[in-house]
Structure formats: C-alpha cells, structure tokens
Amino acid sequence: MAKESSDKTPKELSRKHLARVEKENRQKKFLLYGIIAVIVVIVGLIVYGVLKNTVLKDVQPVAKVGDTTITVKEFQDRVRYDRFQQIQTFETYASSYFASLFQDQLLNIQDGLDSYVNFGSTTLDQMIGEDALVQKAKSMGITVTDAEVESEIQSNLQYFPSGTPTATAATPTITYYPTSTLSGLQKTLTALTSTATPTEVATATPVVTQAPTTSGTVEGTASFVTDTPAATATDTLEPTATLDLTPSVTPSITPTATEYTSAGYQNLYSTVIANITTNASFSEQELRDYVRTVLFERKIYNQLGANIAPEQDMVWARHILVADQATANQIETDLKNGGDWNTLAAQYSTDSSNSANGGDLGWFTKGTMLQPFEDAAWALKVGQISDPVQTTDGWHIIEVLGHEKRQLTADQITTAQSAAFQKFIDDAKTELGVKKYDVWASVVPTDPTIPAEYRISSGTATP
C-alpha cells in the first residue's frame, strides 16, 4: 500500500518545463488579444462606414460662411425643396390647356433639373448668400421674431385673424423736371445715333413695384408666396425660390362661402407641411427657417431701397464690344484716324442689342455696369474715348456722351435697389469669408424628378 501511494504523488515540474508552460500561456493570451483587436477594428470599420454614409455624412460641411457651416443634410434638403418647387411649376403649366404655348419654358425647366450638378451649385450659392445676409443683418441689430414668421405664413395662406390688412407699402412719388438739353458737342457726337435721347421727360408718376418672384404650385392645397427681392437681368443675384400653395382644382359648382376659422387654417397648414415633408423631405422647422430668411432679406432690401437717392450722378455712354484686344486696338486706331464711330460699331460690335444704334447704352448710374467698364466711363470726359477696357464680356471701346446729376426713373430706382441689395450680399460674403468644400458636388440629390407622363422631348419645343 505504501508503494501505491508513492506512485500517485505528482512529480515536481522542472524549471525548464514551467518556463515553457508560461511561455505558451503568454502566447495564447497574445493570440487572444490579437483576435479581439482584429474583431474590434473590423467592427469599428463597419460601424464607421455605416455612420459615414448616414449620421456623419449628414453633418459634413459643404460650405462655411464666417463661423457658420452649411451641412450636407441642410444642402440636400434645400436642393430637394428647390427641385420640388420647379417640378410643381412644371406640372402646373404642362397640365394646363395652354401647355403648347409654354413648351420652350418647360424644356428650360426640365433641362435645368436634369443638369442636377449645376442646379445644386446654384442652390448652394443661394444658400451662401442668404447665410451671409442673415449674419450681417443680425450684426446690424436687425431681428425677425417667431411671431413675424407665423404672421408671414398666415398671410400667405390667406388667414388674417385680425382682419384683412390694408396695403401699407408706400409708392414713392417722383416729381419730374426737364432734363438738360444737348450741348453742341453732344449734338455733334450723336448726329447719327438713332432713337434714344437723353432729354425725354416723363409725364406720369411711375409706380415702383416689388420685383417678381419665382413660384411653384402644390396640387390641391392653398397658396404661400414669399415676395423676396429679385435681381434684374444684369445682376448675379439669384431670386429666392418660393413656395406656392395656390389651389389648382377648379370646382364645377360654385361653393357656398365658408368662414375661414383658426381650425381651418391649422388643417390647411398641416396639409402643406405634410405635402412638403413627403415630396421634398423639407421639415416644418426648415420651412420656418426659410421664411425667417425671406423676412431678413425683405428688411434689408427695404432698408437699402429707402436710401436710394432719387437724383444721382449718371453717365451717358456708348461702346463697341469685341472679343479680343487686337481687334479693340485696331478700332481705337481707326477712330483716332477719323473713322466713323457708328460705322465701326455696326461692323465690329458683338453687342447685338445696340450695335446698329452706335452702341448707345443710354444713361446709367453707378453699380449697374461691370466694375472695369464703370471705372473707365466715370473717368472719361464728355466726348473722350477710352483705351480698350477688358471685362468678362470682352473688350470695350467706350465713349462718354454725357455726365450729369439726373433724376432716376421708376425702373432705374428698382435697378438701383437690386444693385444695392446684391452689393450688400457680396460685401457680406467678403467680410465674413466663404469656403466651399468639394464634397458638395458628390452629394447633390437628383430627386424629386418630373413624372414620366409630363416630360417633354427637345423635339417638341418651339424652334
């Protein structure tokens, strides 16, 4: 028995054996840690990939204006909203009885939507301008309250809880005086210039109206139009897109008038929000923020407009526009050698709007021409011809026909207001600093799209 007990006693492990066991255990631990680390990295990459395409992607910046950032989500939501507006306008006219009369305009809208990257670029530039304007307006102490936003929405849905308001926008009355008559020099310079003369006197009091806005139609709902200031054709400012909720269904039976109650307004408002959210992924808060921006724009526009002087320093000039400097130099030489201005304008000028009229541009104020052109025109004396002047349009030879302080017409006041508004935005962007990130072009939405049944082929447009 003693021998059996002795055989079962475990042998003492040697140091060498113990070292080997410890080494194996360490290797097993390292292997386990390595496997865990690899799993963690793989899971992390998967999670990051998912987040990058969802949450993180939404908060990526597409542009920065001063200290504020325009995110991917904000940009995509606005692009979809603007596309939605255009599509509603398209469908309204395409489904109308007079659709055939609007084929060219409809095709322009369709081509613009199909060129989705250009569409997105325009929208982003618009958002940048709006952001800069709002920041600058706030720094000037201008505010827009929640109550003002609500009132704007109510009025555009034709709900007036305090009664239908009376228009309060003042129409400026301009007293016109006879302008100066042509001097002997001016008569000589314009002897062969047709039609336009600088001595016309207006007899009627003009009405200065708000520039029109773009709008779309939401089927079967009500109307919401924001009358934001729009630039003229010579400005770079893009008009702010607007939401139009005008009823598009014409009843066959004249309905009995029903009182428009608060409950009716709330029901209509809810329908509008549901429609925009479903079709354009534009939330209620985004709509209210958009309306707030419109009100900031309106306040700035009105404030700038009130500062437009009815009499301003103006220049009357004509020009010959060509594509290259060599041609401009040749025209300058011909004029110095006694060449006839009108003949050269008709022969060379690429400005088809006035080449047959000696390139006559009429009277214009500062801020209405491209800067190099304006600087040159204001530096010239009456009868003096400029050296070739380069702008983005080409090369100009300019001759000043008149320079005096004159009264602005209603159209000139509107143009001056739009120019001042655009300059305000440009100055705000310069002051704040703007940075656009390349990612914007890769995240431009292509939806919503024009329904297949409404699309037109280019061959159906009026030639």
Rosetta blueprint (number, residue, H / E / L):
1 M L
2 A H
3 K H
4 E H
5 S H
6 S H
7 D H
8 K H
9 T L
10 P L
11 K L
12 E L
13 L L
14 S L
15 R H
16 K H
17 H H
18 L H
19 A H
20 R H
21 V H
22 E H
23 K H
24 E H
25 N H
26 R H
27 Q H
28 K H
29 K H
30 F H
31 L H
32 L H
33 Y H
34 G H
35 I H
36 I H
37 A H
38 V H
39 I H
40 V H
41 V H
42 I H
43 V H
44 G H
45 L H
46 I H
47 V H
48 Y H
49 G H
50 V H
51 L H
52 K H
53 N L
54 T L
55 V H
56 L H
57 K H
58 D H
59 V H
60 Q L
61 P E
62 V E
63 A E
64 K E
65 V E
66 G L
67 D L
68 T E
69 T E
70 I E
71 T E
72 V H
73 K H
74 E H
75 F H
76 Q H
77 D H
78 R H
79 V H
80 R H
81 Y H
82 D H
83 R H
84 F H
85 Q H
86 Q H
87 I H
88 Q H
89 T H
90 F H
91 E H
92 T H
93 Y H
94 A H
95 S L
96 S L
97 Y L
98 F L
99 A H
100 S H
101 L H
102 F H
103 Q H
104 D H
105 Q H
106 L H
107 L H
108 N H
109 I H
110 Q H
111 D H
112 G H
113 L H
114 D H
115 S L
116 Y H
117 V H
118 N H
119 F H
120 G H
121 S H
122 T H
123 T H
124 L H
125 D H
126 Q H
127 M H
128 I H
129 G H
130 E H
131 D H
132 A H
133 L H
134 V H
135 Q H
136 K H
137 A H
138 K H
139 S H
140 M L
141 G L
142 I L
143 T L
144 V L
145 T L
146 D H
147 A H
148 E H
149 V H
150 E H
151 S H
152 E H
153 I H
154 Q H
155 S H
156 N H
157 L L
158 Q L
159 Y L
160 F L
161 P L
162 S L
163 G L
164 T L
165 P L
166 T L
167 A L
168 T L
169 A L
170 A L
171 T L
172 P L
173 T L
174 I L
175 T L
176 Y L
177 Y L
178 P L
179 T L
180 S L
181 T L
182 L L
183 S L
184 G H
185 L H
186 Q H
187 K H
188 T H
189 L H
190 T L
191 A L
192 L L
193 T L
194 S L
195 T L
196 A L
197 T L
198 P L
199 T L
200 E L
201 V L
202 A L
203 T L
204 A L
205 T L
206 P L
207 V L
208 V L
209 T L
210 Q L
211 A L
212 P L
213 T L
214 T L
215 S L
216 G L
217 T L
218 V L
219 E L
220 G L
221 T L
222 A L
223 S L
224 F L
225 V L
226 T L
227 D L
228 T L
229 P L
230 A L
231 A L
232 T L
233 A L
234 T L
235 D L
236 T L
237 L L
238 E L
239 P L
240 T L
241 A L
242 T L
243 L L
244 D L
245 L L
246 T L
247 P L
248 S L
249 V L
250 T L
251 P L
252 S L
253 I L
254 T L
255 P L
256 T L
257 A L
258 T L
259 E L
260 Y L
261 T L
262 S H
263 A H
264 G H
265 Y H
266 Q H
267 N H
268 L H
269 Y H
270 S H
271 T H
272 V H
273 I H
274 A H
275 N H
276 I H
277 T H
278 T H
279 N H
280 A H
281 S L
282 F L
283 S L
284 E H
285 Q H
286 E H
287 L H
288 R H
289 D H
290 Y H
291 V H
292 R H
293 T H
294 V H
295 L H
296 F H
297 E H
298 R H
299 K H
300 I H
301 Y H
302 N H
303 Q H
304 L H
305 G H
306 A H
307 N L
308 I L
309 A L
310 P L
311 E E
312 Q E
313 D E
314 M E
315 V E
316 W E
317 A E
318 R E
319 H E
320 I E
321 L E
322 V E
323 A L
324 D L
325 Q H
326 A H
327 T H
328 A H
329 N H
330 Q H
331 I H
332 E H
333 T H
334 D H
335 L H
336 K H
337 N L
338 G L
339 G L
340 D L
341 W H
342 N H
343 T H
344 L H
345 A H
346 A H
347 Q H
348 Y H
349 S L
350 T L
351 D L
352 S L
353 S L
354 N L
355 S H
356 A H
357 N H
358 G L
359 G L
360 D E
361 L E
362 G E
363 W E
364 F E
365 T E
366 K L
367 G L
368 T L
369 M L
370 L L
371 Q H
372 P H
373 F H
374 E H
375 D H
376 A H
377 A H
378 W H
379 A H
380 L L
381 K L
382 V L
383 G L
384 Q L
385 I E
386 S L
387 D L
388 P L
389 V E
390 Q E
391 T E
392 T L
393 D L
394 G E
395 W E
396 H E
397 I E
398 I E
399 E E
400 V E
401 L E
402 G E
403 H E
404 E E
405 K E
406 R E
407 Q E
408 L L
409 T L
410 A H
411 D H
412 Q H
413 I H
414 T H
415 T H
416 A H
417 Q H
418 S H
419 A H
420 A H
421 F H
422 Q H
423 K H
424 F H
425 I H
426 D H
427 D H
428 A H
429 K H
430 T H
431 E H
432 L H
433 G L
434 V E
435 K E
436 K E
437 Y L
438 D H
439 V H
440 W H
441 A H
442 S H
443 V L
444 V L
445 P L
446 T L
447 D L
448 P L
449 T L
450 I L
451 P L
452 A L
453 E L
454 Y L
455 R L
456 I L
457 S L
458 S H
459 G H
460 T H
461 A L
462 T L
463 P L
